[in-house]
């Protein structure tokens, strides 16, 4: 769960730095969403990170968190496995990696709808 919270924090920080003010974050971790939404445990070891997420959230106009089922998030799983073999920290891609195109198409086909938030 800590890795998921770090990923959300890092993604939100990058979004703020890029001037993105409407963001939808998808995760398959319901326990992570519960921690972020409720700050349910003041003694949780990621509390300072969750507070940092809330601070980033306040800098954006709209941030929503959405639970997606594991089987509809195959692209994230592929990227997570790929990241385990890379020794650097955060990687940002300026273009879609070619091997992800069919995976994204499959993910989109598994979902009932795809929502795009207006700018």
C-alpha positions as a printed Julia matrix, in Angstrom:
119×3 Matrix{Float64}:
   0.0    0.0     0.0
   2.89   2.4     0.66
   4.03   2.1    -2.96
   0.52   2.99   -4.15
   0.41   6.07   -1.9
   3.87   7.14   -3.11
   2.73   6.72   -6.72
  -0.33   8.88   -6.12
   1.76  11.55   -4.4
   4.39  11.56   -7.15
   1.76  11.72   -9.9
  -0.1   14.55   -8.19
   3.12  16.48   -7.6
   3.99  16.15  -11.28
   0.49  17.27  -12.26
   0.79  20.39  -10.1
   4.21  21.17  -11.57
   2.77  20.82  -15.09
  -0.13  23.13  -14.25
  -2.79  20.43  -14.5
  -5.72  21.42  -12.31
  -8.28  18.69  -13.14
  -7.18  15.15  -12.38
  -8.77  11.74  -12.04
  -6.66   9.16  -10.23
  -7.48   5.49  -10.68
  -6.32   2.75   -8.36
  -7.28  -0.81   -7.62
  -6.44  -0.39   -3.93
  -9.58   0.3    -1.91
  -7.55   0.49    1.31
  -5.4    3.27   -0.18
  -8.51   5.22   -1.17
  -9.93   4.79    2.31
  -6.76   6.15    3.92
  -6.68   9.15    1.61
 -10.39   9.93    1.88
 -10.78   9.48    5.6
  -7.32   9.93    7.07
  -8.73   7.1     9.17
  -5.68   6.4    11.28
  -3.66   9.22   12.76
  -0.99   6.64   13.58
  -0.59   5.2    10.1
   3.04   5.23    8.93
   2.11   7.1     5.72
   0.18   9.89    7.45
   2.64  12.64    6.48
   2.51  11.48    2.87
  -1.29  11.45    2.9
  -1.28  14.99    4.28
   1.08  15.99    1.47
  -1.43  14.5    -0.99
  -4.18  16.59    0.6
  -1.98  19.68    0.27
  -1.45  18.95   -3.43
  -5.17  18.31   -3.82
  -5.92  21.78   -2.46
  -3.76  23.3    -5.21
  -5.96  21.85   -7.96
  -9.46  22.8    -9.02
 -10.75  19.21   -9.2
  -9.24  15.9    -8.12
 -11.22  12.69   -8.01
 -10.19   9.24   -6.93
 -11.73   6.22   -8.6
 -11.46   2.56   -7.71
 -10.92   0.37  -10.75
 -10.9   -3.37  -10.71
  -7.57  -5.1   -11.12
  -8.52  -6.78  -14.38
  -9.37  -3.42  -15.98
  -6.04  -1.91  -15.03
  -3.68  -4.26  -16.88
  -1.66  -1.36  -18.32
  -0.74  -0.17  -14.81
   0.28  -3.71  -13.89
   2.54  -3.98  -16.95
   4.2   -0.65  -16.16
   4.68  -1.61  -12.51
   6.38  -4.86  -13.51
   8.52  -2.99  -16.03
   9.56  -0.49  -13.35
  10.94  -3.26  -11.15
  13.71  -3.85  -13.69
  14.71  -0.17  -13.89
  17.19   1.2   -11.36
  16.25   4.89  -11.67
  13.57   6.69   -9.7
  10.76   8.43  -11.54
  10.49   8.02  -15.29
   8.35  10.38  -17.36
   7.48   9.57  -20.95
   6.68  12.27  -23.49
   5.03   9.81  -25.84
   3.09   6.58  -25.54
   5.37   3.56  -25.53
   4.54   1.42  -28.58
   4.16  -1.81  -26.62
   1.42  -0.17  -24.5
  -0.93   0.6   -27.4
  -2.57  -2.84  -27.59
  -2.68  -3.09  -23.79
  -4.45   0.26  -23.51
  -6.91  -0.82  -26.2
  -7.63  -3.99  -24.22
  -8.06  -2.03  -20.98
 -10.47   0.36  -22.67
 -12.48  -2.56  -24.03
 -12.85  -4.06  -20.54
 -14.36  -0.87  -19.1
 -17.97   0.07  -19.39
 -17.1    3.7   -20.12
 -14.15   6.03  -20.4
 -14.6    9.47  -18.94
 -12.65  12.51  -20.1
 -12.67  15.5   -17.79
 -12.97  18.86  -19.56
 -10.12  21.31  -19.16
